[in-house]
Amino acid sequence: MGTNLSLPLPLSTNASIEWIFGVSGLTAIVLWHMFFDKNSVKGTNIMAPKPSSFIFGHTLETVGSIPKWCEDGSYPEPYLSWMNKYGGVIFLREFMTSVALVSDPKALQHILSSNGTNYPRDKMIRDYMQDIFLGVGLVSSEGSLHDAQRKMLNPHFSLVQVKAFIPTFEEQTKDRLIPILDKATSTQQEFDMTHALQHFSLGVIGKIAFSFDFDQHPNVHQAYVQMLEPPSSSTYLGLLYIPGYANLPFQELKKLRAAKKALSDTITQVIEHKLTLTNSRNDLLALILPHTTPAEALAHTMTFMTAGHETLSSTLAWVIVETRRRPEVLAKMRAECNQVMEKYTSIATWEATQELVYTTAVINETLRLNTVAHAILRRVAMQDDQVPLVDTSSVFIPKGTCIEIMPAAFHRNPRYWANANEFVTERFILGTPEWMADEQLRGGHSHTFYFLPFSYGSKNCIGQRFAMAEMLVILAAMVTHFDFEIAPSADLRHKFNGLTVQPTKLQVKVRRIKSPEAGKGA
């Protein structure tokens, strides 16, 4: 994604006239919206930052800031500064759209849970997700359709099903990741860990989602990678705001359409093959096919694969970064993993993963400071609403207001987190002084609605339990067999890759270490 938002320059006299009329029309619409639109939030006593542009409002600061995180290291600005200065609800304007940036925990509970039906996901976002995921799935459906899809899918992400997949997590780690890291140790050269984790996690998710080996189909792998490349700023805005933009004959869009077709054709072939089998229950696709249509199965498979592989690889990368910065944290995590492995002989059971209390806390603290899903998909108010706030007051949200929820910012809110910008593993371990210090700031409340790496409510991440178990198994294998040294050429600034936030360039040197499992066949 580009770093600047700009309008196209006029190419001819006629184009100049069209440009003038276009800008004049846009200006008139913005003025109407600002001064006459009955749904405008103008007049509220909520404080807000001054927009940098009369036409674009705050768009250059919001949409325009995220691509710059990897350049200026400003993650998660400007949202954090705005939140600290203006409070838990801030009204902004993006073009003609009124936006409420919400971080107040009581308001979040109301919007995501108590009155969630009044706040469906924004239609433009849903249309964009439908296009990316090749159909209507959990992230693009609403209302009764979403409820039906969620009801159908819930059993396949139950505790029983997660337990059944844990041995596969360990098997895939041994078969795919360990050989990659062993090869890196033999060369002692700088190694692109971000790329390795993305390649590995895609292989794991491909296997679990629909028993597909991307290594055996490099053309499909390339199509998938190409489809997920961050679009340019102009393309991103076009896809979001202009109906039918995805079908225009631009080169970038042609490549995107070709990549989507290659993926769609491949997954459809797998679906057609599975429909001929009588007793196949070895992956998520096989589990859901009896309960859904092939078109829906395609969308669900793409959703699980894309969301799962991006979240997994980005989180693992940040854990490496944070633990290498803090040798004492890495040592404690490694000791715990070795102890649990010695007790159970393997991490590949639910019971073993549940004893990784410190490692789980490391993951949570990593996600607090490096929220890979930096924003929750934008919602929109269907009706006027009076939203309660944590100080017992309330704020009026007019019908049509878009709701922006940015966990990357409120995960660092000093009102609710002691030493908010410091990595404190123990804050996620029940009963520790660090846990109680945070709890005291929150008035005795748990961190629900203060910590939302997987969102909350009926549209939270259906696979969060699956994801945590997977990360625990993989991390245990990594830290008990390898050590990672951050290379001088690494760039650890936050980069939004189009779906998640990852280290810009995680170059490492890998070294094998002795562990209690040595000699047992890693």
C-alpha positions in Angstrom: 0.0 0.0 0.0 1.3 3.4 -0.9 2.2 6.1 1.6 0.4 9.1 0.1 -3.2 9.7 -0.9 -3.6 11.8 -3.9 -6.1 12.7 -6.5 -5.3 12.0 -10.2 -3.8 15.0 -12.1 -5.8 16.4 -15.2 -4.5 15.1 -18.5 -6.2 17.4 -20.9 -8.4 20.5 -21.2 -11.6 18.4 -21.1 -10.1 16.4 -18.2 -9.3 19.7 -16.4 -12.9 20.8 -16.8 -14.1 17.4 -15.5 -11.6 17.8 -12.6 -12.9 21.2 -11.7 -16.5 20.1 -11.8 -15.6 16.9 -9.9 -13.8 18.8 -7.1 -16.6 21.4 -7.0 -19.2 18.8 -6.7 -17.3 17.0 -4.0 -16.9 20.2 -2.1 -20.6 21.0 -2.4 -21.5 17.5 -1.1 -19.0 17.8 1.8 -20.4 21.3 2.7 -23.9 19.9 2.7 -22.9 17.1 4.8 -21.0 19.3 7.3 -23.7 21.9 7.7 -27.1 20.4 6.7 -27.0 16.7 7.1 -29.4 15.8 9.9 -27.2 12.7 10.8 -24.1 14.8 11.2 -22.4 14.7 14.6 -21.7 18.4 14.4 -22.9 20.1 17.6 -21.9 17.4 20.0 -19.8 18.5 22.9 -17.3 15.7 22.3 -13.8 17.1 21.6 -12.0 16.1 18.4 -8.7 16.8 16.6 -8.8 19.4 13.9 -8.9 17.8 10.4 -5.9 18.5 8.1 -8.0 18.8 5.0 -11.3 20.7 4.3 -12.2 18.1 1.6 -10.8 14.9 3.0 -11.4 15.7 6.7 -9.3 13.3 8.8 -8.8 10.8 6.1 -5.1 11.7 5.6 -4.5 11.1 9.3 -6.5 7.8 9.5 -6.3 5.9 6.3 -3.1 7.8 5.4 -1.2 7.1 8.6 -1.3 3.3 8.6 1.0 2.8 5.6 3.5 5.2 7.2 4.0 3.1 10.3 6.8 1.2 8.6 8.5 4.4 7.6 8.3 6.6 10.7 7.8 3.9 13.4 4.8 5.7 14.7 2.5 2.7 15.4 -0.2 3.0 16.6 -0.4 6.8 16.0 -2.3 9.0 15.6 -5.0 6.9 17.4 -3.1 6.5 20.7 -2.4 10.3 21.0 -6.0 11.1 20.1 -7.4 8.6 22.6 -5.1 10.0 25.4 -6.0 13.6 24.6 -9.7 13.5 23.6 -11.0 10.4 25.4 -13.0 7.3 24.7 -15.2 8.5 21.9 -13.9 10.9 19.3 -15.8 12.2 16.3 -14.0 12.4 13.0 -14.8 13.0 9.3 -13.5 10.9 6.4 -14.7 12.5 3.2 -18.4 12.7 3.7 -18.6 10.0 6.4 -19.0 10.8 10.1 -16.8 8.4 12.1 -16.8 7.8 15.8 -13.4 6.4 17.1 -14.5 4.4 20.1 -12.1 3.1 22.8 -14.3 3.5 26.0 -14.7 -0.1 27.4 -18.4 0.4 28.3 -19.2 1.8 24.9 -17.3 -1.1 23.3 -19.4 -3.6 25.3 -22.6 -1.8 24.1 -21.6 -1.7 20.4 -20.0 -5.2 20.2 -22.4 -7.0 22.5 -25.3 -5.5 24.3 -26.7 -3.6 21.3 -24.6 -5.3 18.6 -27.6 -5.7 16.3 -27.7 -2.0 15.8 -24.1 -2.0 14.6 -23.6 -4.3 11.6 -20.3 -4.2 9.7 -20.1 -1.5 7.1 -21.4 -2.6 3.7 -18.4 -1.3 1.8 -16.1 -3.3 4.1 -18.3 -6.4 3.7 -18.3 -6.1 -0.1 -14.5 -5.8 0.0 -14.1 -8.9 2.2 -16.6 -10.8 0.0 -14.4 -10.1 -3.0 -11.2 -11.1 -1.2 -12.6 -14.3 0.3 -14.3 -15.4 -2.9 -17.8 -15.3 -1.5 -20.1 -14.5 1.4 -18.6 -15.9 4.6 -18.4 -15.0 8.3 -16.6 -11.7 7.7 -19.0 -10.5 5.0 -22.4 -11.8 6.1 -24.9 -10.1 8.4 -28.2 -10.8 10.1 -29.8 -14.2 9.9 -27.3 -15.4 7.3 -24.4 -14.7 9.6 -26.2 -16.3 12.5 -26.9 -19.5 10.5 -23.3 -19.6 9.3 -21.9 -19.2 12.8 -24.3 -21.8 14.2 -23.2 -24.3 11.5 -19.5 -23.6 12.0 -19.3 -23.4 15.8 -19.1 -27.2 16.4 -16.1 -27.4 14.1 -14.2 -25.0 16.3 -15.3 -26.5 19.6 -12.9 -27.7 22.3 -13.4 -31.3 21.1 -12.4 -30.4 17.6 -9.4 -28.2 18.7 -8.1 -31.1 20.8 -8.4 -33.3 17.7 -6.2 -31.0 15.6 -3.4 -30.5 18.2 -1.4 -33.5 17.1 -1.6 -32.1 13.5 -0.1 -28.9 14.8 2.9 -30.7 16.2 3.3 -33.0 13.2 3.3 -30.0 10.8 5.8 -28.2 12.9 8.2 -31.2 12.9 7.7 -31.9 9.2 7.7 -28.3 7.9 9.2 -25.7 10.2 12.0 -27.7 12.0 13.7 -28.6 8.6 13.5 -25.0 7.5 15.2 -23.8 10.7 17.7 -26.6 10.6 18.8 -25.5 7.2 19.2 -21.9 8.4 21.4 -23.1 11.2 23.7 -24.9 8.8 24.4 -21.7 6.8 24.7 -19.2 9.7 23.5 -16.6 7.2 20.9 -13.9 7.9 17.5 -15.5 7.4 14.2 -13.9 6.5 12.1 -15.2 9.4 8.9 -13.3 8.3 8.9 -15.1 4.9 9.7 -18.5 6.6 6.9 -18.1 9.0 4.4 -17.1 6.3 5.5 -20.0 4.1 5.2 -22.4 7.0 1.9 -21.1 8.4 0.3 -21.2 4.9 1.4 -24.9 4.6 -0.1 -25.7 8.0 -3.4 -23.9 7.3 -3.6 -25.4 3.8 -3.3 -28.9 5.3 -5.8 -28.3 8.1 -8.3 -26.3 6.1 -8.6 -28.5 3.0 -5.7 -31.0 2.9 -3.8 -29.0 0.3 -0.1 -28.9 0.0 1.0 -25.5 -1.5 4.6 -26.8 -1.9 3.3 -29.2 -4.5 1.5 -26.5 -6.4 3.8 -23.5 -6.7 1.6 -21.7 -9.2 -1.3 -21.8 -6.7 1.0 -20.6 -4.0 2.1 -17.7 -6.1 -1.5 -16.8 -6.9 -2.4 -16.8 -3.2 0.6 -14.6 -2.4 -0.2 -12.2 -5.2 -3.8 -12.0 -4.2 -2.8 -10.9 -0.7 -0.2 -8.3 -1.8 -1.2 -4.9 -0.3 -3.0 -2.8 -3.0 -1.8 0.7 -3.9 -3.6 3.5 -2.0 -5.7 4.4 -5.1 -6.7 0.8 -5.6 -7.5 0.3 -2.0 -9.7 3.4 -1.9 -11.4 2.5 -5.2 -12.2 -1.0 -4.0 -13.7 0.4 -0.8 -15.6 3.4 -2.1 -16.4 2.9 -5.8 -19.0 0.2 -6.7 -17.7 -2.0 -9.5 -14.2 -0.8 -9.2 -12.8 -4.3 -9.0 -13.9 -5.0 -12.6 -12.1 -2.0 -14.2 -9.4 -2.9 -16.8 -6.4 -1.7 -14.7 -3.3 -3.9 -14.7 -3.2 -4.2 -10.9 -6.8 -5.3 -10.9 -6.3 -7.7 -13.8 -3.5 -9.5 -11.9 -5.8 -9.6 -8.8 -8.6 -11.1 -10.8 -6.3 -13.7 -12.3 -5.0 -14.7 -8.9 -8.5 -15.0 -7.4 -9.6 -17.2 -10.4 -6.6 -19.5 -9.9 -7.4 -19.9 -6.2 -11.1 -20.3 -6.8 -10.6 -23.0 -9.5 -8.2 -24.9 -7.3 -10.3 -24.9 -4.1 -13.4 -25.7 -6.2 -11.6 -28.8 -7.6 -10.8 -29.9 -4.1 -14.4 -29.4 -3.1 -15.7 -31.4 -6.1 -13.3 -34.2 -5.2 -14.3 -34.3 -1.6 -18.0 -34.5 -2.6 -17.3 -37.8 -4.2 -15.8 -39.3 -1.0 -18.1 -41.1 1.4 -16.1 -40.9 4.7 -13.6 -38.0 4.7 -13.4 -36.0 8.0 -9.7 -35.1 8.0 -9.9 -31.4 7.5 -12.2 -28.4 8.1 -13.5 -28.4 4.6 -14.6 -32.1 4.8 -16.3 -31.3 8.2 -18.4 -28.5 6.8 -19.3 -29.7 3.3 -22.2 -31.9 4.5 -23.8 -28.8 6.0 -23.2 -26.1 3.4 -23.2 -25.4 -0.4 -20.0 -25.6 -2.4 -20.0 -21.8 -2.9 -20.2 -21.2 0.8 -17.6 -23.8 1.5 -15.3 -22.0 -0.9 -15.7 -18.7 1.0 -15.3 -20.4 4.4 -12.2 -22.2 3.3 -10.6 -18.9 2.0 -11.6 -17.1 5.2 -10.0 -19.7 7.5 -6.9 -20.0 5.4 -6.3 -16.3 4.9 -7.2 -15.1 8.4 -5.5 -18.1 10.1 -2.2 -18.0 8.2 -1.7 -14.2 8.4 -2.5 -14.0 12.1 -0.3 -17.0 13.0 2.8 -15.9 11.1 2.6 -12.2 12.3 2.1 -13.2 15.9 4.9 -15.7 15.9 7.2 -13.1 14.4 6.4 -10.5 17.1 6.9 -13.1 19.8 10.4 -13.7 18.5 11.1 -9.9 18.4 9.8 -9.3 22.0 11.5 -12.3 23.6 14.8 -11.5 21.9 14.6 -8.0 23.4 14.1 -9.6 26.9 16.4 -12.6 27.5 14.8 -13.2 31.0 11.4 -13.6 29.4 12.7 -16.0 26.8 14.5 -18.0 29.5 11.3 -18.4 31.6 9.3 -19.4 28.5 11.9 -21.9 27.4 12.1 -23.4 30.9 8.3 -23.8 31.1 8.1 -25.4 27.7 10.9 -27.9 28.6 9.2 -28.7 31.9 5.9 -29.4 30.3 7.5 -31.4 27.5 9.3 -33.5 30.1 6.0 -34.1 32.0 3.9 -35.1 29.0 6.7 -36.2 26.6 5.0 -34.0 24.0 3.1 -30.7 23.7 0.5 -32.4 21.4 -2.3 -32.6 24.0 -4.8 -30.1 25.2 -3.7 -30.7 28.8 -0.1 -30.0 28.0 -0.9 -26.7 26.3 -3.0 -25.6 29.3 0.0 -25.8 31.5 1.9 -23.3 29.4 0.7 -20.4 31.5 3.7 -18.2 31.1 4.0 -18.9 27.4 0.3 -18.0 27.0 1.0 -14.7 28.9 3.9 -14.0 26.6 1.6 -14.4 23.5 -1.1 -12.1 25.1 1.4 -9.4 26.0 2.9 -9.6 22.6 -0.6 -9.1 21.0 -1.3 -6.2 23.4 1.8 -4.3 22.3 1.7 -5.5 18.7 -1.9 -6.1 17.8 -1.7 -7.9 14.5 -5.4 -7.3 13.8 -4.9 -3.6 14.6 -8.6 -2.7 13.9 -11.9 -4.4 14.2 -13.9 -4.3 11.0 -15.8 -1.0 10.8 -19.4 -1.0 12.1 -22.2 1.5 11.2 -25.1 2.7 13.4 -28.4 1.6 11.9 -30.4 3.8 14.3 -29.8 6.7 16.6 -28.3 5.4 19.8 -27.4 6.7 23.2 -24.1 4.9 24.1 -23.1 4.5 27.7 -19.6 5.3 28.9 -17.5 4.0 31.7 -17.8 7.2 33.7 -21.7 6.6 33.8 -22.3 9.4 31.2 -23.3 8.7 27.6 -22.8 9.9 24.1 -25.3 10.3 21.3 -24.4 8.3 18.1 -26.5 9.4 15.1 -27.9 6.9 12.6 -25.3 6.3 9.8 -22.3 7.0 11.9 -19.4 4.7 11.2 -17.8 3.1 14.2 -14.0 2.8 14.2 -12.5 0.4 16.8 -8.7 0.4 17.1 -7.4 -2.2 19.6 -3.8 -1.3 18.7 -4.4 2.0 20.5 -6.5 1.2 23.5 -4.3 -1.8 24.3 -1.8 0.8 25.4 -4.3 3.1 27.3 -2.5 4.2 30.5 -5.9 4.6 32.2 -6.3 0.9 32.3 -2.8 -0.6 31.9 0.0 0.0 34.4 3.3 0.8 32.5 1.2 0.6 29.4 4.1 0.8 26.9 6.2 -1.7 28.7 6.3 -5.5 28.0 5.1 -7.0 31.3 4.3 -10.7 30.9 3.0 -11.2 34.4 0.1 -8.8 33.8 -1.7 -11.7 32.1 -1.0 -14.2 34.9 -3.9 -14.4 37.4 -3.0 -13.2 40.9 0.3 -11.6 40.3 1.0 -8.1 41.5 1.1 -7.0 37.8 -2.3 -8.5 37.2 -3.7 -6.8 40.3 -2.2 -3.4 39.4 -4.0 -3.5 36.0 -7.2 -4.7 37.7 -7.1 -1.9 40.2 -6.9 0.7 37.3 -9.9 -0.9 35.8 -11.9 -0.7 39.0 -11.7 -4.4 39.7 -12.9 -5.4 36.2 -11.2 -8.2 34.2 -9.5 -7.2 30.9 -12.6 -8.1 28.8 -13.4 -5.0 26.6 -9.9 -3.6 27.5 -8.1 -6.4 25.6 -9.6 -7.4 22.3 -7.0 -9.2 20.0 -9.8 -11.4 18.7 -12.7 -8.9 18.9 -15.8 -9.7 21.0 -19.5 -10.7 20.6 -21.3 -12.6 17.9 -18.6 -11.6 15.4 -15.5 -12.4 17.3 -12.9 -14.6 15.9 -14.4 -18.1 15.7 -11.0 -19.7 15.6 -9.3 -17.9 18.6 -9.1 -21.1 20.7 -7.8 -23.0 17.7 -5.2 -20.2 17.1 -3.9 -20.1 20.6 -3.5 -23.8 20.8 -1.7 -23.8 17.5 0.7 -21.0 18.6 1.5 -22.7 21.8 2.5 -26.0 20.1 4.6 -24.2 17.5 6.3 -21.8 20.0 7.2 -24.7 22.3 9.0 -26.5 19.5 10.8 -23.3 18.4 12.1 -22.1 21.8 13.2 -25.6 23.0 15.2 -26.3 19.8 16.4 -23.0 18.5 17.7 -19.6 19.4 17.1 -16.6 17.3 19.5 -13.6 17.0 18.1 -10.4 15.5 20.4 -9.4 12.6 21.7 -5.9 12.2 19.8 -5.6 8.9 16.4 -6.3 10.6 13.8 -3.6 10.5 11.4 -4.0 13.4 9.0 -1.2 12.7 5.4 -2.1 12.3 4.2 -2.8 8.8 0.6 -3.3 7.7 0.6 -5.9 5.0 -3.0 -5.5 3.9 -4.4 -7.8 6.5 -2.2 -7.9 9.6 0.6 -5.9 11.2 4.0 -7.6 11.1 7.7 -6.6 11.5 8.8 -4.8 8.4 11.9 -7.1 8.0 12.6 -9.8 10.5 16.1 -10.9 9.6 17.6 -13.4 12.1 20.4 -15.8 12.6 19.3 -19.2 13.8 21.2 -21.5 16.2 20.3 -25.0 17.4 20.3 -25.5 21.2 20.3 -28.6 23.3 17.0 -29.5 24.9 15.5 -32.4 26.9 14.0 -33.6 23.7 17.3 -33.8 22.0 17.8 -37.3 20.5 14.1 -38.0 20.5 13.7 -36.9 16.9 12.7 -33.2 16.6 
